[in-house]
Structures are given as C-alpha cells and as structure tokens.
Amino acid sequence: MIITVDLGPRSYDIVLEEGARREVKELISSRAPRAKVAVIVTSKSLTNQPWFDVETGLRQYVLEVPEGEAAKTLANLDDLLERMAVLELSREDVVVAVGGGAITDLAGFAAATYLRGIALIQVPTSLVGQVDAAIGGKTGVNLRAGKNLVGAFYQPLGVLCDFATLATLPDRERLGGLGEVAKCWLLEGGFAAELTDVSPHDLIVMSVQLKANIVSQDERESASRALLNYGHTLAHALEKVSFARDHDEMRHGEAVAIGLAYAVRLARALGRVGDDEVVRHDEVLSALGLSTSIPHNYPTSSLLEAMAHDKKAHHDLTFVLAGAEGFEVVHGVEPTVVSDVLEQFRGEQ
C-alpha cells in the first residue's frame, strides 16, 4: 500500500508492505539519480537481524550509532557528521536511516544539516518508527533540558515501512509503538469494541494515513499538526525525568499511553468532557495492553516542572485536550489544576 504525503514539490510516498526495505535502490534511482554514495545509519543489533539486507545500488557504507534513545545526543550527531565528512559525501549523495524512531530522528537531522541538506530515505523498523517518528519530517536530538529541543523539519525522499522488520521486535518495543497507535485511534474517535475487527496491519495503515493527512495540511505544526501531540505533554515530562537516570527506563510509547489517560482526566476536570470519554480512553488503552500507571519514583513536582518547559508550551502549561468540538491545543492551564488531577490520577492506581 502507498500513502502520499502531499507537500507540493516535496511530496513523497510512504510504502507499507512486506519487503518494502528492498525498494531503496529503486527509490534512489528515481528520486536521487545523481547520487554516487549512500550511508546507511543503523545500530549494531539491527545489522545482525535476518532482514538486514538493504542495498542502495551505490557505493555504500554502514555507519553504526548507539542503540535506542541514547543515540539522540549532540555528541552522537557530531560523531555521525564527522564520519559522513570523512567519506566525502556530496550534496547529491544519500543518507538511509534504518532503525527505530531514535535512529530516524538522528539520521534525519544529520541529513538536514550536513552540507545544509542532502537526500534522506527513512526505513523505520520499529512500530513507533513506522506509525510516527519517520513520517512528517520532524528530526532532532535531545538536550539534558528536554526531548527533541534541537532539530529541523526535513522531509525525506520516501519512507519504506517493511512489515517484516516488525516480526523481530521485542514485546516491549511492540507495546511502545501501540502507545502512538492508541493516540491515533482515540483522535479518530474509535472505541475498544471496534478493535476486535481490526488487524495489526490495519492499525498501522490507519495511523500512517492520519499522520500523512495532517502533515499534508500543516507541515510545520502551526495548526492541526499540533493535535498529533495528544498525550505528549506529560509523556515528554516522564521521559525527561527518566532520561536523567536511564534512557531505557521508560520508552516513548509507554509514556504516551500514560499521557493519554492523564490528558482525558484533565479535560474532564476542566469541564471539557464527561465520564464517558474517560471510559472510552481507558477501554482503548486496556484493549491494546497498555499500562497507564505512573511509577512511584516520578514526583509530581518534577513532572510539573518538566511539563512547563515542554517545547509546545508558551511559557505556560499547554496540553492537547478533548472537548465538545473535538481535540484542540489549550494554553494556560492552571498549575494547581494540573497538579490536583495528577495526584488524583495517581490515586486511581
């Protein structure tokens, strides 16, 4: 299946099928015909996977970066750019990102900044990468102060989502990806009962189609694209607190699931929705096997501080929240309300 992100001259296709990774060579031939060299940015564990057979048809080099979210640092970006420079990549050459969301973010930002921008192809191999991170042109790395605070909007030549790579995902990675799927299902108004008739592949397609539609309307998050941050204000706060201890302590999708359950409760406290919407959220999250419990070692005070510094905020507490007219960005939520709802949410667990 092919879904197009319509951005005029920067439009590109997202291919969703078994074996999509094998289309890299053809994509380069059609979209970057003058390329002579390709670098494949990936991690050591992925090069050992049975499906790791990406061929570009060019002189190619495999550049390994650290595993997971630990890859997304300025130091690793600097190292990757230096290695690309040593290989003397030109403006006509290609970066191919093969990996999860952290790798597509890092490699995408490297492609956006090296020689002020060279061609990029995304081959996301994790669920969260396929339904979210590799689509839409958001690239970047983290700072100690917060997640994705340094980055760029930079669209790829194409995104190749190979379902075969998902077969080797550990259960925790699969569940993490379902956090983003749950967000899309909830934004689309879906109920838990309907999930029984939907295949995993259909859920991926639904999520990708939603994101492609929104990005086509709002490439740089000035309007509707902000809705894709649903659940992310608390999620990014959870990640910031966890990263200070261990990058692997809480995955992005795990944090998003908690953030979704919290956001609907905040909307209820603000009189925007009723109990039925809270039930809908809880049932969807439960049906997908997602946990919504905040670990005890995440103090409310630390989470509040982190939420106030979220990149979506305007020097206030900002959330995407459900309401009578649908979902929208809400600025200036009172800190006491945010704190009270957070404490009540903890009390439910």
Residue pairs with C-beta under 8 A, 6 or more apart in sequence:
1 15
1 16
1 17
1 205
2 13
2 14
2 15
2 16
3 13
3 14
3 16
3 205
3 208
3 209
3 212
4 11
4 12
4 13
4 14
4 212
4 216
5 11
5 12
5 13
5 14
5 135
5 136
5 155
5 212
5 215
5 216
6 216
7 155
7 215
7 216
7 219
10 155
12 31
12 155
12 156
12 157
12 158
12 159
13 158
13 159
14 135
14 158
14 159
14 161
14 208
14 212
15 23
15 158
15 159
15 160
15 161
16 130
16 161
16 163
16 201
16 204
16 205
16 208
17 161
17 162
17 163
18 162
18 163
18 164
19 162
19 164
20 123
20 160
20 161
20 162
20 163
21 51
21 53
21 54
21 98
21 123
21 160
21 162
21 164
21 165
22 53
22 54
22 55
22 162
23 160
24 54
24 55
24 56
24 96
24 121
24 123
24 160
25 55
25 56
25 57
27 121
27 157
27 158
27 160
28 35
28 38
28 56
28 57
28 58
28 94
28 119
28 121
28 157
29 57
31 119
31 157
31 158
32 92
32 93
32 94
32 119
32 157
34 92
35 58
35 92
35 93
35 94
35 119
36 58
36 59
36 90
36 92
36 93
37 58
37 59
37 60
37 61
37 87
37 88
37 89
37 90
37 93
37 94
38 56
38 58
38 59
38 60
38 61
38 93
38 94
38 95
38 96
39 60
39 61
39 62
39 63
39 83
39 84
39 87
39 89
39 93
39 94
39 95
39 96
40 54
40 56
40 60
40 61
40 62
40 63
40 96
40 98
41 63
41 65
41 80
41 95
41 96
41 97
41 98
41 99
41 103
41 106
41 107
41 110
42 52
42 62
42 63
42 64
42 65
42 97
42 98
42 99
42 103
43 64
43 65
43 66
43 67
43 71
43 99
43 103
44 64
44 67
45 67
46 52
46 98
46 99
46 125
47 62
47 64
49 125
49 165
49 168
50 168
51 162
51 164
51 165
51 168
52 98
54 96
54 98
54 123
56 94
56 96
58 93
58 94
61 87
63 80
63 83
63 84
65 71
65 76
65 79
65 80
65 103
65 106
65 107
66 76
68 100
68 102
68 247
68 248
69 102
69 142
69 239
69 243
69 247
69 248
69 251
69 252
70 76
70 102
70 247
70 248
71 102
71 103
71 106
72 102
72 105
72 106
72 140
72 141
72 142
72 148
73 141
73 142
74 141
74 143
74 150
76 106
76 141
77 106
77 109
77 110
77 113
77 141
80 106
80 107
80 110
81 110
81 113
81 114
84 95
84 110
84 114
85 114
89 95
89 114
89 115
89 118
90 115
90 118
91 115
91 117
91 118
92 118
92 119
93 118
93 119
94 118
94 119
94 120
94 121
94 157
95 107
95 108
95 110
95 111
95 114
95 118
95 119
95 120
95 121
96 107
96 120
96 121
96 123
97 103
97 104
97 106
97 107
97 108
97 111
97 120
97 121
97 122
97 123
97 124
97 134
98 123
98 125
99 107
99 123
99 124
99 125
99 126
99 129
100 124
100 125
100 126
100 128
100 129
100 133
100 173
101 124
101 126
101 128
101 129
101 132
101 133
101 134
101 252
102 133
103 129
104 122
104 124
104 129
104 133
104 134
104 139
105 133
105 138
105 139
105 140
105 141
105 148
105 151
106 139
106 141
107 120
107 139
108 120
108 122
108 134
108 137
108 138
108 139
108 140
108 154
108 156
109 139
109 140
109 141
109 150
109 151
109 152
109 154
111 117
111 118
111 119
111 120
111 139
111 154
112 120
112 139
112 152
112 154
113 152
117 154
119 157
120 154
120 155
120 156
120 157
121 156
121 157
121 158
121 159
121 160
122 129
122 134
122 135
122 156
122 158
122 159
122 160
123 134
123 159
123 160
123 162
124 130
124 133
124 134
124 159
124 161
125 162
125 165
125 166
126 165
126 166
126 169
126 173
126 176
126 177
127 166
127 169
127 173
127 174
127 176
127 177
127 178
127 180
127 181
127 204
127 253
128 173
128 176
128 177
128 179
128 180
128 251
128 252
128 253
129 177
130 161
130 166
130 177
130 204
130 208
131 177
131 180
131 181
131 184
131 204
131 207
131 208
131 211
132 180
132 207
132 211
132 228
134 156
134 159
134 161
135 159
135 208
135 211
135 212
135 215
136 211
136 212
136 215
136 219
136 225
136 228
137 153
137 154
137 155
137 156
137 215
137 219
138 148
138 151
138 153
139 151
139 152
139 153
139 154
140 148
140 149
140 150
140 151
140 152
141 148
141 150
141 151
142 148
142 149
142 150
142 243
143 149
143 150
144 244
145 309
146 236
146 240
146 306
146 309
146 310
146 311
147 236
147 239
147 240
147 243
147 311
148 311
149 311
153 219
153 220
155 219
161 204
161 208
163 201
163 204
166 174
169 177
172 251
173 251
175 253
175 254
175 289
175 290
176 251
176 252
176 253
176 254
177 253
178 253
178 257
178 288
178 289
178 290
179 231
179 252
179 253
179 254
179 255
179 256
179 257
179 260
179 290
180 207
180 252
180 253
180 256
181 203
181 204
181 206
181 207
181 288
182 256
182 257
182 260
182 284
182 285
182 288
182 290
183 228
183 230
183 231
183 256
183 260
184 206
184 207
184 210
184 211
185 195
185 203
185 206
185 207
185 284
186 230
186 260
186 280
186 281
186 284
187 210
187 227
187 228
187 230
187 327
188 206
188 210
190 284
191 280
191 283
191 284
192 280
192 283
192 284
192 286
192 287
195 284
195 287
195 288
198 206
211 228
214 224
214 225
214 227
214 228
215 225
217 223
217 224
217 225
218 224
218 225
218 226
219 225
226 312
226 320
226 329
227 320
227 327
227 328
227 329
229 312
229 320
230 260
230 263
230 320
230 327
231 256
231 257
231 258
231 259
231 260
231 262
231 263
231 320
232 256
232 259
232 310
232 312
232 320
233 259
233 263
233 307
233 310
233 312
233 313
233 317
233 318
233 319
233 320
234 255
234 258
234 259
234 262
234 263
234 303
234 307
234 342
235 252
235 255
235 256
235 258
235 259
236 255
236 306
236 307
236 310
236 311
237 302
237 303
237 304
237 306
237 307
237 310
238 250
238 255
238 258
238 259
238 294
238 298
238 303
238 306
239 250
239 252
239 255
240 306
241 298
241 302
241 303
241 306
242 249
242 250
242 255
242 298
243 249
250 295
253 290
254 290
254 291
257 285
257 290
257 291
257 292
258 291
258 292
258 293
258 294
260 281
260 285
260 292
261 281
261 282
261 285
261 292
261 345
262 292
262 341
262 342
262 345
263 319
263 320
263 321
263 322
264 273
264 277
264 278
264 281
264 322
265 278
265 341
265 344
265 345
266 319
266 321
266 333
266 337
266 338
266 341
267 273
267 277
267 321
267 322
267 323
268 274
268 275
268 277
268 278
269 337
269 340
269 341
270 321
270 330
270 333
270 337
272 321
272 322
272 323
272 324
273 322
273 323
273 324
277 322
282 292
285 292
292 349
293 349
294 342
294 345
294 346
294 349
300 339
300 342
300 343
300 346
303 342
304 317
304 335
304 338
304 339
304 342
307 313
307 317
307 338
308 316
308 317
308 335
310 318
312 318
312 329
313 331
314 331
316 331
316 332
316 333
317 332
317 333
317 334
317 335
317 338
318 329
318 330
318 331
318 332
318 333
319 329
319 330
319 333
320 327
320 328
320 329
320 330
321 327
321 328
321 330
